[in-house]
Amino acid sequence: MDLDGKIAIVTGGAQGIGLGCVRSLVKEGARVAIADLNMDVAQSAAREFGDKVVAISCDVSDRQAVLAMIDQVEHKLGPVSVLVNNAGIAISGDFLELPVESFEKVLKVNLVGTFQVTQAVARRMVNGKIAGSIVNISSVNAVVAIPGIAAYCASKGGVAQLTKAAALALAPHSIRVNAVGPGSIMTDMLRGVASDEAAMRMVMSRTPLGRIGDTREVGDVVAFLASNKSSYITGETIYIDGGRLALNYTV
């Protein structure tokens, strides 16, 4: 398979899109470390894959925790050649009332966390002369905004630009950096929306393919970007959104 022998880290890989990425990477032959704050869920997820997946505790907003996590991954699995920056949070609220602390918290995890893990893993790749692949999870909200999640939108826009900057910085070391931008994907968060008929009509109105995406569909694109099949692609974001960004409409 395309990722045989590769060691991958998926941050926030215990559930949702992260777990979809883990499944696709394992299917293609990689061994994977799930780096997640929720160790109970992460360990339960890891058991699905036997010895191909390990669960390691990590808060991506904590620099020392990131470095300790990478040390554990290298000790348990070996040198990392694939990184998927998936860990992220969203805090909703009225734009005029949102506390700056909430805004900062989202950026600390989604944007600063992505930078910290990318930098730390890239340094190991450079030192080990590993031609690696880094895939960031951005969002359609890097392009189209929702006022109730302003911090999330800002963070994902930042991830999109960080992807380009990192791709240019790491290209001389044969390390590729790309991103995927999911649209409406069936995760636990969206299942809550799915029970609201009016909310689902709104989701479908902006989705030309007329259905919700599956986490596997995100994971498969991530696995492609992690593999040599995408060996001449770097600095790009692939949007997995059922056609949403191509849709020209007014509300």
N, C-alpha and C positions, 0 to 999 in steps of 0.2 A: 504494500500500500504506500501511498505518497508520503506519509509521515513516519514510516518505520524507523525506529531508533531515535526519534526526536523526543526531547523532554520539554514539556510545556507547563507554563503557569497560567491559570485562569483566575483572576481576582474576582471576588463575588461570584464564585462558580457553584455555590451550593444549590441554587434554584434559578428558575426563570431562564432568561437568555443566557446567563452564564453557564447553567447546567446544559443547555442545548449546545453550547460551544464545546463543553467537555465531551459530550456524547459524540459529536462529529469528529473531534480530534482523535478520540480513542478508536473510533471506527476506521480512521485512516492510519492507525498504527502507532500513534503517539502514546507516551506515558505522561500522565497529567497530575499536577499538584493543584488542588482546589485551595486557594488562599481566601479565607472568609472569616468574618467576625463570629458568625453563628456556627460554633463547632459541632453542636448536636446535629444540626441539619447537614453540615458539610460531611461529617463522618457517616451519616446515614446515606448520603448521596454517593460517597466513595465506595461503600460496600457493594453498590450495584455493579462495580467494575472489577472486583477482586484486587489483585496486586498491581493493576494498571493505573490506579488512581490513589493518591494519598491526600488527606485533609490536613491543612496547616493553618493555625490561627494567625490572622493578620489584620491590622487596622492600617489601611493604605495612607491615612492622613498622619501616621506616626512614623517618622523617618527611621528610628531605631527598630521598630517592629518590622518595617519593610526589609531592612538589612538582615535581621534575624531570620525572617521567613525565607529569604533567598539562600542563606546558609543552610537551613534545614532542607530545602529542596535539593540543593547540590549534594548534601550528605545522603539523603534517602534515595534520590533518583539519578543524579548526575548533572553535568553542565546544561544550562537552559539554552535552548535554541529558538523557542517560540514563547512569546508573551502575549496574552490577551488581557487588556485593561478593561474589565467589565464593571468593577465595583462602582456603585453610584447610588445616590439618594436624591429624593425630590421633597421639597417642603413647599406646600401651597399656601397661598394667602393673598389678600388684597394688596395690590402694589403700594398703595399709600400707607398701609398699616404694617407691612412686613418688617420685622425687626432686622437691623443690620446684622445681628448675630446669626440669624437664620440664613441670611444671604451668604455670609462668610462660611458657615458650616457646610453648605452645599458645595461651594467652590473648593473648600479644603479637601473634601472627599473626591469630588468628580474631576476637578482640574489639577489641583496641587497633587492629589494622590496619583493621578495618571502620570504627571511629570516625575514624581519621586520614584515610582516603580520603574518607569521607562529608563530614567537615568541610571538607576542602580543596576538593573539588568543589562543595559547596554554596556556599562563599564565592564561587567564580567564577560560579555560577548567579545568586546574589543581585546581584553587581556588574554582571552582564550582563543583569539583569532577564529571566532565562530561567525559564519555568515547566517545571521539570524533573521527572524521575521517578527515584527511587533504589530499587533492589530488592536486598535482602540475602538471601543464602542461609543460612537457619537449618537446622533439622533436626527430625525427630520427637524426637530426643534432647534438644531443649529442654524436652520434656514428659515423656517416658519415659526412664529412665536405664539405662545399662549400666555396672556397677561397674568393668569393666576399662578404660574410657575416660572416667574421671571428669573430666579436664580438658576434653575435648571436649564433654561434656555441659554442664559449667559455662559454657563459652564460648558455646555455642549458645543456652543460656538467656539469657545476657547479650545476645546479638545480638537475640533476640526483644524484650527490654525496651528495648534501644537503638533498635530500630525504632520503637517507640511514642513514646519521648522525642523522637527526631529528627523524627517526623511532626508532633508538636505544635509543636516549635520552628520548623519550616520552613513550616508551613501558611500563615502570614501572607505568605510570599514565593511562594505558589503552587507550592511544591515538594512533591511527594507522596513518602512513604517507606513502602514495604511490604516484606514478606518472603515467601519460600516455604520450606516445611519438607519436604524430600524424605524419603521412607522408603527402602526397598530399591530402589536404582537400579543398572542394569547399567553399572558403571564397571570400570576395571582392578582396583580394590581388591576389588570384589564378585566378579569372575571367579575370584579365588583361592578364595573361599568356594564358588562354584558347583561346583568340582571335588570338594568334600567332600559326599557324599550326606547324611550326618547333619546337617551344618550347614545344608544347603539345606532339609531337612525342617523344621528349626526356623524358618527364614525364612518358609517357606510356611505354617507353623502360625499365624503372627501376621499373615498377609496375606490378608484375606478375598477379594480379587479373584483370588488364586491364581496370581499371576505376578510377575515382577520388572518394575519400571518401566524405561522407556527415557529416556535423557537428553533426547531430543526432547520428551518429555512435560513435563519440567521447563522446558525452554527455551520452549515455547509459552506456558506460564503466565507466565513472566518477560516475554515479549514483550507479552502482554496487559496486564500491570501497567505496562509501560513506555509503553503507547500511550494514546490518548485514550479508548479503549473502557472504561478503568477510571478515568475522570476524577473520579469521586466516591468513590474508595476510597483511604484513607490510614490508616496505623497498623495495618494488618492483616497476619496471617500466613496464607497458604493452604498447607495440608498436602497434599502429593502423595505419598500413602502407601498407595494400594490399600485403604484402609479400616482401616489398623492402629490409629489412635487411637480409632476408634469401637468397636473390639473389646474386650469385657469378658471377660477370662479370667484364670485363675491358672495358674501353672506349678509 
